[in-house]
Amino acid sequence: MLRDTADDKVAGILITDTRMQRIHHPYDGGADVFLTTSDERDQMRDRHVDWLSSHPSGL
């Protein structure tokens, strides 16, 4: 499923925890991650800094 998303064969995939509090939305060229708190977001950002966009806005 993730490979097909990366290859733009499928779209609209959402991966969530059982309570739908955290969402991973992969797409060809990247992914969006929605977390429950800004602290959790900051921890994820710091852990995966090499995955972030080099664009000044971070997008």
Biopython code that builds the backbone (N, CA, C, O; Angstrom):
import numpy as np
from Bio.PDB.StructureBuilder import StructureBuilder

atoms = [
    (1, "MET", "N", (0.825, -1.180, 0.000)),
    (1, "MET", "CA", (0.000, 0.000, 0.000)),
    (1, "MET", "C", (0.879, 1.256, 0.000)),
    (1, "MET", "O", (0.636, 2.178, -0.779)),
    (2, "LEU", "N", (1.896, 1.299, 0.866)),
    (2, "LEU", "CA", (2.765, 2.472, 0.908)),
    (2, "LEU", "C", (3.574, 2.614, -0.382)),
    (2, "LEU", "O", (3.766, 3.727, -0.873)),
    (3, "ARG", "N", (4.042, 1.510, -0.924)),
    (3, "ARG", "CA", (4.783, 1.556, -2.188)),
    (3, "ARG", "C", (3.890, 2.071, -3.307)),
    (3, "ARG", "O", (4.311, 2.914, -4.099)),
    (4, "ASP", "N", (2.653, 1.568, -3.380)),
    (4, "ASP", "CA", (1.728, 2.035, -4.412)),
    (4, "ASP", "C", (1.408, 3.519, -4.239)),
    (4, "ASP", "O", (1.219, 4.224, -5.230)),
    (5, "THR", "N", (1.345, 3.998, -3.011)),
    (5, "THR", "CA", (1.131, 5.424, -2.764)),
    (5, "THR", "C", (2.338, 6.223, -3.242)),
    (5, "THR", "O", (2.187, 7.247, -3.909)),
    (6, "ALA", "N", (3.528, 5.756, -2.902)),
    (6, "ALA", "CA", (4.753, 6.443, -3.321)),
    (6, "ALA", "C", (4.884, 6.469, -4.838)),
    (6, "ALA", "O", (5.425, 7.421, -5.400)),
    (7, "ASP", "N", (4.396, 5.434, -5.497)),
    (7, "ASP", "CA", (4.461, 5.361, -6.956)),
    (7, "ASP", "C", (3.254, 6.017, -7.619)),
    (7, "ASP", "O", (3.086, 5.914, -8.834)),
    (8, "ASP", "N", (2.419, 6.685, -6.840)),
    (8, "ASP", "CA", (1.237, 7.405, -7.331)),
    (8, "ASP", "C", (0.236, 6.491, -8.031)),
    (8, "ASP", "O", (-0.448, 6.906, -8.966)),
    (9, "LYS", "N", (0.157, 5.241, -7.569)),
    (9, "LYS", "CA", (-0.832, 4.299, -8.102)),
    (9, "LYS", "C", (-2.137, 4.367, -7.316)),
    (9, "LYS", "O", (-3.203, 4.077, -7.859)),
    (10, "VAL", "N", (-2.061, 4.748, -6.044)),
    (10, "VAL", "CA", (-3.247, 4.931, -5.209)),
    (10, "VAL", "C", (-3.099, 6.250, -4.456)),
    (10, "VAL", "O", (-1.991, 6.761, -4.294)),
    (11, "ALA", "N", (-4.211, 6.787, -4.005)),
    (11, "ALA", "CA", (-4.189, 8.057, -3.272)),
    (11, "ALA", "C", (-5.259, 8.019, -2.185)),
    (11, "ALA", "O", (-6.100, 7.121, -2.146)),
    (12, "GLY", "N", (-5.205, 9.002, -1.318)),
    (12, "GLY", "CA", (-6.222, 9.110, -0.278)),
    (12, "GLY", "C", (-6.043, 8.133, 0.864)),
    (12, "GLY", "O", (-7.013, 7.794, 1.543)),
    (13, "ILE", "N", (-4.827, 7.674, 1.089)),
    (13, "ILE", "CA", (-4.545, 6.715, 2.161)),
    (13, "ILE", "C", (-4.338, 7.473, 3.467)),
    (13, "ILE", "O", (-3.582, 8.443, 3.523)),
    (14, "LEU", "N", (-5.012, 7.020, 4.505)),
    (14, "LEU", "CA", (-4.802, 7.547, 5.859)),
    (14, "LEU", "C", (-4.513, 6.376, 6.771)),
    (14, "LEU", "O", (-5.239, 5.382, 6.766)),
    (15, "ILE", "N", (-3.459, 6.491, 7.551)),
    (15, "ILE", "CA", (-3.102, 5.468, 8.536)),
    (15, "ILE", "C", (-3.264, 6.122, 9.903)),
    (15, "ILE", "O", (-2.673, 7.169, 10.166)),
    (16, "THR", "N", (-4.058, 5.512, 10.769)),
    (16, "THR", "CA", (-4.342, 6.118, 12.061)),
    (16, "THR", "C", (-4.148, 5.108, 13.181)),
    (16, "THR", "O", (-4.058, 3.902, 12.955)),
    (17, "ASP", "N", (-4.087, 5.642, 14.401)),
    (17, "ASP", "CA", (-4.153, 4.765, 15.555)),
    (17, "ASP", "C", (-5.635, 4.411, 15.768)),
    (17, "ASP", "O", (-6.504, 4.970, 15.099)),
    (18, "THR", "N", (-5.916, 3.507, 16.674)),
    (18, "THR", "CA", (-7.287, 3.021, 16.837)),
    (18, "THR", "C", (-8.268, 4.081, 17.306)),
    (18, "THR", "O", (-9.474, 3.931, 17.108)),
    (19, "ARG", "N", (-7.779, 5.151, 17.924)),
    (19, "ARG", "CA", (-8.666, 6.225, 18.381)),
    (19, "ARG", "C", (-8.672, 7.418, 17.426)),
    (19, "ARG", "O", (-9.303, 8.440, 17.698)),
    (20, "MET", "N", (-7.961, 7.277, 16.302)),
    (20, "MET", "CA", (-7.847, 8.317, 15.284)),
    (20, "MET", "C", (-7.344, 9.641, 15.856)),
    (20, "MET", "O", (-7.818, 10.714, 15.482)),
    (21, "GLN", "N", (-6.376, 9.548, 16.770)),
    (21, "GLN", "CA", (-5.771, 10.744, 17.342)),
    (21, "GLN", "C", (-4.506, 11.139, 16.605)),
    (21, "GLN", "O", (-4.098, 12.300, 16.642)),
    (22, "ARG", "N", (-3.893, 10.193, 15.944)),
    (22, "ARG", "CA", (-2.686, 10.449, 15.167)),
    (22, "ARG", "C", (-2.920, 9.932, 13.758)),
    (22, "ARG", "O", (-3.407, 8.818, 13.566)),
    (23, "ILE", "N", (-2.566, 10.753, 12.774)),
    (23, "ILE", "CA", (-2.853, 10.401, 11.389)),
    (23, "ILE", "C", (-1.589, 10.557, 10.557)),
    (23, "ILE", "O", (-0.884, 11.561, 10.650)),
    (24, "HIS", "N", (-1.320, 9.550, 9.748)),
    (24, "HIS", "CA", (-0.213, 9.586, 8.790)),
    (24, "HIS", "C", (-0.852, 9.557, 7.403)),
    (24, "HIS", "O", (-1.588, 8.625, 7.080)),
    (25, "HIS", "N", (-0.576, 10.564, 6.590)),
    (25, "HIS", "CA", (-1.143, 10.665, 5.245)),
    (25, "HIS", "C", (-0.011, 10.678, 4.218)),
    (25, "HIS", "O", (0.523, 11.736, 3.885)),
    (26, "PRO", "N", (0.352, 9.484, 3.716)),
    (26, "PRO", "CA", (1.421, 9.427, 2.713)),
    (26, "PRO", "C", (0.899, 9.813, 1.332)),
    (26, "PRO", "O", (-0.276, 9.617, 1.020)),
    (27, "TYR", "N", (1.783, 10.360, 0.518)),
    (27, "TYR", "CA", (1.468, 10.662, -0.877)),
    (27, "TYR", "C", (2.763, 10.613, -1.657)),
    (27, "TYR", "O", (3.843, 10.592, -1.068)),
    (28, "ASP", "N", (2.668, 10.595, -2.982)),
    (28, "ASP", "CA", (3.905, 10.540, -3.757)),
    (28, "ASP", "C", (4.703, 11.806, -3.491)),
    (28, "ASP", "O", (4.212, 12.914, -3.706)),
    (29, "GLY", "N", (5.911, 11.643, -3.033)),
    (29, "GLY", "CA", (6.767, 12.781, -2.728)),
    (29, "GLY", "C", (6.799, 13.172, -1.268)),
    (29, "GLY", "O", (7.512, 14.113, -0.919)),
    (30, "GLY", "N", (6.066, 12.503, -0.395)),
    (30, "GLY", "CA", (6.126, 12.874, 1.013)),
    (30, "GLY", "C", (4.979, 12.310, 1.833)),
    (30, "GLY", "O", (4.330, 11.334, 1.456)),
    (31, "ALA", "N", (4.754, 12.955, 2.963)),
    (31, "ALA", "CA", (3.678, 12.535, 3.855)),
    (31, "ALA", "C", (3.375, 13.675, 4.810)),
    (31, "ALA", "O", (4.237, 14.501, 5.109)),
    (32, "ASP", "N", (2.155, 13.708, 5.278)),
    (32, "ASP", "CA", (1.762, 14.611, 6.350)),
    (32, "ASP", "C", (1.495, 13.763, 7.587)),
    (32, "ASP", "O", (0.944, 12.666, 7.496)),
    (33, "VAL", "N", (1.888, 14.280, 8.734)),
    (33, "VAL", "CA", (1.661, 13.584, 9.997)),
    (33, "VAL", "C", (0.938, 14.550, 10.932)),
    (33, "VAL", "O", (1.406, 15.662, 11.178)),
    (34, "PHE", "N", (-0.194, 14.115, 11.442)),
    (34, "PHE", "CA", (-0.984, 14.919, 12.373)),
    (34, "PHE", "C", (-0.905, 14.256, 13.745)),
    (34, "PHE", "O", (-1.249, 13.086, 13.906)),
    (35, "LEU", "N", (-0.448, 15.021, 14.725)),
    (35, "LEU", "CA", (-0.235, 14.492, 16.074)),
    (35, "LEU", "C", (-1.114, 15.237, 17.066)),
    (35, "LEU", "O", (-1.754, 16.226, 16.708)),
    (36, "THR", "N", (-1.149, 14.774, 18.302)),
    (36, "THR", "CA", (-2.100, 15.297, 19.279)),
    (36, "THR", "C", (-1.657, 16.567, 19.983)),
    (36, "THR", "O", (-2.498, 17.363, 20.400)),
    (37, "THR", "N", (-0.352, 16.772, 20.125)),
    (37, "THR", "CA", (0.124, 17.949, 20.853)),
    (37, "THR", "C", (1.314, 18.569, 20.133)),
    (37, "THR", "O", (1.965, 17.916, 19.318)),
    (38, "SER", "N", (1.589, 19.811, 20.431)),
    (38, "SER", "CA", (2.766, 20.452, 19.839)),
    (38, "SER", "C", (4.054, 19.819, 20.369)),
    (38, "SER", "O", (5.054, 19.775, 19.654)),
    (39, "ASP", "N", (4.044, 19.331, 21.607)),
    (39, "ASP", "CA", (5.226, 18.634, 22.142)),
    (39, "ASP", "C", (5.511, 17.365, 21.347)),
    (39, "ASP", "O", (6.658, 17.083, 20.999)),
    (40, "GLU", "N", (4.463, 16.607, 21.065)),
    (40, "GLU", "CA", (4.622, 15.387, 20.275)),
    (40, "GLU", "C", (5.117, 15.738, 18.866)),
    (40, "GLU", "O", (5.970, 15.041, 18.316)),
    (41, "ARG", "N", (4.591, 16.795, 18.295)),
    (41, "ARG", "CA", (5.036, 17.267, 16.985)),
    (41, "ARG", "C", (6.514, 17.621, 17.013)),
    (41, "ARG", "O", (7.266, 17.228, 16.121)),
    (42, "ASP", "N", (6.934, 18.364, 18.034)),
    (42, "ASP", "CA", (8.334, 18.781, 18.134)),
    (42, "ASP", "C", (9.267, 17.590, 18.292)),
    (42, "ASP", "O", (10.355, 17.576, 17.716)),
    (43, "GLN", "N", (8.856, 16.597, 19.061)),
    (43, "GLN", "CA", (9.669, 15.393, 19.229)),
    (43, "GLN", "C", (9.821, 14.656, 17.903)),
    (43, "GLN", "O", (10.912, 14.197, 17.565)),
    (44, "MET", "N", (8.730, 14.544, 17.155)),
    (44, "MET", "CA", (8.773, 13.881, 15.850)),
    (44, "MET", "C", (9.666, 14.677, 14.896)),
    (44, "MET", "O", (10.477, 14.092, 14.178)),
    (45, "ARG", "N", (9.527, 15.985, 14.882)),
    (45, "ARG", "CA", (10.349, 16.843, 14.024)),
    (45, "ARG", "C", (11.830, 16.665, 14.349)),
    (45, "ARG", "O", (12.650, 16.504, 13.445)),
    (46, "ASP", "N", (12.174, 16.694, 15.633)),
    (46, "ASP", "CA", (13.570, 16.571, 16.045)),
    (46, "ASP", "C", (14.137, 15.186, 15.742)),
    (46, "ASP", "O", (15.320, 15.052, 15.429)),
    (47, "ARG", "N", (13.308, 14.173, 15.833)),
    (47, "ARG", "CA", (13.748, 12.805, 15.575)),
    (47, "ARG", "C", (13.980, 12.554, 14.082)),
    (47, "ARG", "O", (14.804, 11.718, 13.710)),
    (48, "HIS", "N", (13.249, 13.283, 13.230)),
    (48, "HIS", "CA", (13.323, 13.025, 11.787)),
    (48, "HIS", "C", (13.650, 14.292, 11.001)),
    (48, "HIS", "O", (13.067, 14.542, 9.945)),
    (49, "VAL", "N", (14.566, 15.075, 11.509)),
    (49, "VAL", "CA", (14.913, 16.352, 10.893)),
    (49, "VAL", "C", (15.372, 16.186, 9.441)),
    (49, "VAL", "O", (15.150, 17.077, 8.621)),
    (50, "ASP", "N", (16.002, 15.065, 9.118)),
    (50, "ASP", "CA", (16.480, 14.850, 7.753)),
    (50, "ASP", "C", (15.347, 14.572, 6.768)),
    (50, "ASP", "O", (15.577, 14.574, 5.559)),
    (51, "TRP", "N", (14.129, 14.332, 7.257)),
    (51, "TRP", "CA", (12.976, 14.101, 6.387)),
    (51, "TRP", "C", (12.284, 15.415, 6.007)),
    (51, "TRP", "O", (11.465, 15.434, 5.088)),
    (52, "LEU", "N", (12.598, 16.493, 6.690)),
    (52, "LEU", "CA", (11.865, 17.746, 6.492)),
    (52, "LEU", "C", (12.287, 18.443, 5.202)),
    (52, "LEU", "O", (13.403, 18.265, 4.714)),
    (53, "SER", "N", (11.382, 19.228, 4.675)),
    (53, "SER", "CA", (11.646, 20.028, 3.489)),
    (53, "SER", "C", (12.748, 21.036, 3.768)),
    (53, "SER", "O", (12.853, 21.568, 4.873)),
    (54, "SER", "N", (13.566, 21.293, 2.761)),
    (54, "SER", "CA", (14.607, 22.317, 2.911)),
    (54, "SER", "C", (14.069, 23.716, 2.589)),
    (54, "SER", "O", (14.789, 24.706, 2.720)),
    (55, "HIS", "N", (12.821, 23.792, 2.175)),
    (55, "HIS", "CA", (12.206, 25.097, 1.870)),
    (55, "HIS", "C", (12.149, 25.931, 3.153)),
    (55, "HIS", "O", (11.845, 25.381, 4.212)),
    (56, "PRO", "N", (12.427, 27.228, 3.098)),
    (56, "PRO", "CA", (12.440, 28.071, 4.297)),
    (56, "PRO", "C", (11.145, 28.020, 5.119)),
    (56, "PRO", "O", (11.183, 28.173, 6.340)),
    (57, "SER", "N", (10.008, 27.807, 4.461)),
    (57, "SER", "CA", (8.741, 27.743, 5.191)),
    (57, "SER", "C", (8.550, 26.388, 5.871)),
    (57, "SER", "O", (7.672, 26.237, 6.721)),
    (58, "GLY", "N", (9.376, 25.397, 5.498)),
    (58, "GLY", "CA", (9.240, 24.056, 6.047)),
    (58, "GLY", "C", (8.228, 23.206, 5.301)),
    (58, "GLY", "O", (8.011, 22.046, 5.650)),
    (59, "LEU", "N", (7.614, 23.770, 4.288)),
    (59, "LEU", "CA", (6.595, 23.021, 3.518)),
    (59, "LEU", "C", (7.178, 22.427, 2.270)),
    (59, "LEU", "O", (6.468, 21.769, 1.509)),
]
sb = StructureBuilder()
sb.init_structure("model")
sb.init_model(0)
sb.init_chain("A")
sb.init_seg("    ")
for serial, (resi, resn, name, xyz) in enumerate(atoms, 1):
    if name == "N":
        sb.init_residue(resn, " ", resi, " ")
    sb.init_atom(name, np.array(xyz, "f"), 0.0, 1.0, " ", f" {name:<3s}", serial, name[0])
structure = sb.get_structure()
